[in-house]
């Protein structure tokens, strides 16, 4: 594994990758409160906004299937740097070409970056954290990756609203600021430790393929349904909420536009954190109730119209969407099982774009394919203690089954004695010590 540019520790690299991930996902939603300004400048109707936003989804899906898995052999650091430079290209397109065709191209290019980095950064964070803290649970790295992803998507509209309301040239300045951030992040990422052996041989390139494990269709259907419902709500607020606030509620403050979308994404993130230890069935029930109540409130607030009811409905539905997304991700991970070797970052299940959560331990905490166990000593000791406890439980269960068999044998012998065995008054002798303590032997009655 190349260490030529390693100038920072694994832990520092972990936080650098998390910050870069947050920056890219935040930029993906920065244009949200700017859409009314683009609409006023270019005089295009509302359906065009949805068409521009569709480039978001197309770019993410294309990059996940065609590029996302490349980091497994090309290197996490290399793909992260490339993703930052692609985002920088998108920022340049936003600055120099802000008509409708330019917006579509810029959105597509930016989301290619998001999809590329979502796959590479999720695996990179898990591996860096495993190297820095070998005995730590992989949930920490997964939680940081999820916070960087969903938190960035939440911060983007708020940042865009601040630029639109208080800064000059709101259609150019935010993109120029993020352009500088992307270039700087690309330079810093070159000094992050690489966690993939890029010198090893790798298979010929081919697009990522989808395949379902046997008997998992129902679980994947449930996971995909929850993810689709969540994405639909997030897409509604990310694309049309600012225009809706301006046209229906006569809101002229762009910061309110960004804060509304921020509240929806923020509610999703907070709900995931608060219910992380709640049983899965209870989480699903809460998600369905929040989703239903929130959607009814959104519709009622839009029809009456009442701005407060609309916003509160979005927050409640956002919380339900966040819980449902996490529930779907866990169902999908459990149904999927373990990835084959060398496939740590391919297109993901529904959770990879928003709120990734890797179910398995990072590479550094798993046995090597050669048979020798390279796990840290603390993990090996904990595994030995777990195996010992399991052995004690099995022995206790076996002893319990032996006692039950002895009681049944004695009961049958007594019943046979009463129904015509030995003559009345003959006392049945107790079993011999050998029969008493041998579960595999039948008791004998004299």
C-alpha positions, -999 to 999 in steps of 0.1 A, spaced: 0 0 0 14 33 -10 25 56 18 45 82 -2 22 111 6 12 100 41 16 132 61 -13 128 85 -26 101 109 -55 78 101 -77 96 126 -69 130 112 -75 116 77 -109 103 89 -121 138 99 -107 153 67 -126 129 46 -158 135 66 -154 173 61 -149 169 24 -179 146 22 -200 171 40 -189 199 17 -198 180 -14 -233 169 -2 -240 205 11 -232 219 -23 -257 195 -39 -286 214 -21 -271 249 -21 -291 258 -53 -324 249 -37 -333 285 -24 -318 299 -56 -343 284 -79 -368 313 -76 -339 337 -86 -330 315 -116 -367 313 -125 -371 351 -123 -339 357 -143 -346 333 -171 -385 333 -169 -391 296 -170 -422 278 -156 -423 256 -125 -422 223 -145 -387 233 -157 -375 233 -121 -385 197 -117 -367 189 -150 -335 206 -136 -338 187 -104 -342 154 -123 -306 158 -135 -297 154 -98 -311 119 -96 -298 108 -130 -263 120 -122 -263 101 -88 -276 68 -103 -252 69 -133 -221 75 -111 -231 48 -86 -234 22 -113 -205 32 -135 -180 48 -111 -189 40 -75 -171 7 -73 -139 18 -89 -124 29 -56 -122 -7 -45 -91 -11 -67 -82 24 -79 -80 38 -43 -103 57 -20 -81 87 -19 -77 90 -56 -115 88 -62 -122 113 -35 -98 138 -51 -114 132 -85 -149 137 -70 -137 171 -55 -124 182 -89 -157 172 -106 -176 193 -81 -152 222 -89 -161 217 -126 -198 219 -117 -192 251 -98 -175 266 -129 -205 256 -151 -229 272 -126 -209 305 -127 -204 308 -165 -236 292 -178 -267 299 -156 -294 295 -182 -316 264 -182 -293 241 -202 -264 252 -181 -283 244 -149 -292 210 -161 -255 202 -171 -242 216 -138 -266 196 -117 -258 164 -136 -220 170 -133 -223 178 -96 -244 147 -88 -218 125 -106 -194 138 -80 -219 131 -52 -224 95 -63 -187 89 -67 -178 103 -33 -207 87 -15 -194 53 -24 -157 59 -19 -160 81 12 -183 57 31 -158 28 27 -128 51 33 -142 64 66 -149 28 78 -113 17 69 -96 48 83 -115 45 116 -107 8 118 -70 15 114 -71 43 140 -93 26 165 -92 -12 159 -113 -21 189 -140 4 182 -174 -6 169 -180 1 131 -212 19 140 -191 50 149 -177 53 113 -212 46 98 -228 72 120 -202 98 110 -207 90 73 -244 93 77 -241 126 96 -218 139 68 -242 129 41 -275 139 56 -261 168 75 -245 182 44 -278 179 25 -295 198 54 -268 226 56 -268 233 18 -302 251 16 -294 271 47 -261 282 32 -278 290 -1 -305 310 17 -279 331 35 -261 339 2 -294 347 -16 -306 370 12 -275 388 23 -247 385 -2 -242 403 -35 -244 382 -68 -263 353 -52 -262 334 -85 -224 334 -87 -209 341 -53 -219 308 -35 -205 288 -64 -173 307 -64 -169 301 -26 -175 264 -30 -151 263 -60 -123 275 -37 -134 249 -10 -133 221 -35 -99 229 -48 -85 233 -13 -101 200 -2 -86 182 -32 -51 194 -22 -56 183 14 -71 149 4 -39 140 -14 -23 137 20 -49 114 35 -37 78 41 -48 54 14 -65 22 26 -65 2 -6 -36 -16 -21 -36 1 -55 -6 -20 -68 -25 -53 -66 -41 -68 -97 -77 -60 -102 -105 -74 -125 -113 -58 -158 -137 -29 -155 -174 -35 -159 -204 -15 -147 -218 -25 -114 -247 -50 -115 -276 -55 -92 -283 -89 -77 -305 -100 -49 -295 -128 -25 -318 -158 -27 -350 -154 -7 -344 -117 0 -369 -102 -25 -395 -93 1 -369 -76 24 -355 -56 -5 -389 -46 -17 -397 -32 18 -364 -14 20 -368 1 -15 -403 12 -8 -393 30 24 -363 46 6 -385 57 -24 -411 74 -1 -383 92 18 -366 104 -14 -400 116 -28 -405 138 3 -369 151 2 -371 158 -35 -404 177 -31 -388 201 -6 -355 203 -23 -369 212 -57 -403 229 -53 -406 241 -17 -389 275 -23 -411 282 -54 -442 270 -35 -434 293 -5 -430 323 -29 -461 316 -50 -486 303 -24 -475 319 8 -460 350 -6 -427 345 12 -400 368 -1 -372 359 23 -348 335 7 -334 326 41 -369 312 51 -368 290 20 -334 276 30 -344 272 67 -376 253 57 -356 227 38 -330 226 65 -357 219 91 -370 189 71 -336 173 66 -326 182 102 -357 165 115 -347 133 96 -312 133 111 -324 140 146 -351 113 145 -325 88 134 -303 96 163 -331 97 189 -346 63 179 -313 44 172 -318 21 202 -356 16 197 -368 -17 184 -372 -20 147 -409 -27 148 -415 4 170 -394 25 146 -414 14 117 -447 23 134 -434 57 144 -422 63 109 -455 54 93 -475 76 118 -451 106 113 -452 102 76 -490 100 74 -496 129 98 -469 150 81 -483 145 46 -518 154 57 -505 185 74 -485 195 43 -516 191 21 -539 209 45 -514 238 50 -511 242 12 -548 242 6 -560 265 34 -532 279 32 -514 282 65 -476 285 64 -470 272 99 -490 240 93 -472 234 60 -438 238 77 -447 217 107 -461 190 85 -428 190 65 -408 186 98 -430 158 110 -429 140 77 -391 146 75 -387 128 108 -408 99 96 -388 98 63 -355 97 82 -366 68 104 -381 50 74 -349 55 55 -328 40 83 -352 11 87 -351 3 50 -313 5 50 -310 -20 79 -335 -44 63 -316 -42 30 -282 -48 47 -296 -78 67 -310 -93 35 -279 -86 15 -255 -103 40 -218 -99 35 -203 -84 3 -179 -106 -17 -142 -98 -12 -131 -66 -30 -166 -51 -32 -168 -26 -4 -182 4 -22 -204 -5 -51 -239 9 -56 -255 7 -27 -287 -2 -13 -311 26 -8 -292 41 21 -259 48 4 -269 82 -10 -286 95 22 -275 81 55 -252 52 48 -248 25 75 -225 -4 68 -236 -35 86 -203 -54 86 -171 -47 104 -145 -27 85 -118 -45 66 -92 -41 94 -114 -59 119 -120 -91 98 -99 -122 94 -77 -123 64 -85 -146 35 -53 -166 41 -66 -180 73 -44 -161 98 -65 -139 121 -51 -104 121 -78 -89 143 -66 -69 174 -60 -89 206 -89 -72 223 -113 -84 197 -98 -119 199 -102 -120 237 -138 -108 235 -145 -135 209 -130 -162 231 -151 -150 260 -182 -150 239 -174 -186 227 -169 -197 263 -203 -182 273 -219 -199 244 -203 -233 255 -216 -229 290 -251 -222 277 -250 -252 255 -238 -274 284 -266 -261 306 -292 -268 279 -279 -303 274 -280 -310 312 -316 -296 313 -327 -320 285 -310 -349 303 -329 -341 335 -362 -339 316 -356 -373 300 -348 -388 334 -381 -374 349 -401 -388 319 -385 -423 323 -392 -424 360 -428 -413 354 -434 -440 329 -419 -466 352 -441 -455 381 -472 -456 359 -463 -491 347 -459 -502 383 -493 -489 393 -510 -505 363 -498 -541 368 -461 -542 372 -448 -553 406 -473 -564 433 -488 -538 456 -466 -530 485 -434 -536 466 -413 -505 469 -396 -493 438 -359 -487 444 -343 -454 433 -322 -454 402 -285 -462 405 -261 -433 406 -248 -443 372 -283 -441 356 -290 -409 376 -261 -389 360 -260 -405 325 -284 -385 303 -280 -410 274 -290 -440 295 -325 -451 304 -334 -455 341 -339 -490 354 -363 -499 381 -358 -528 403 
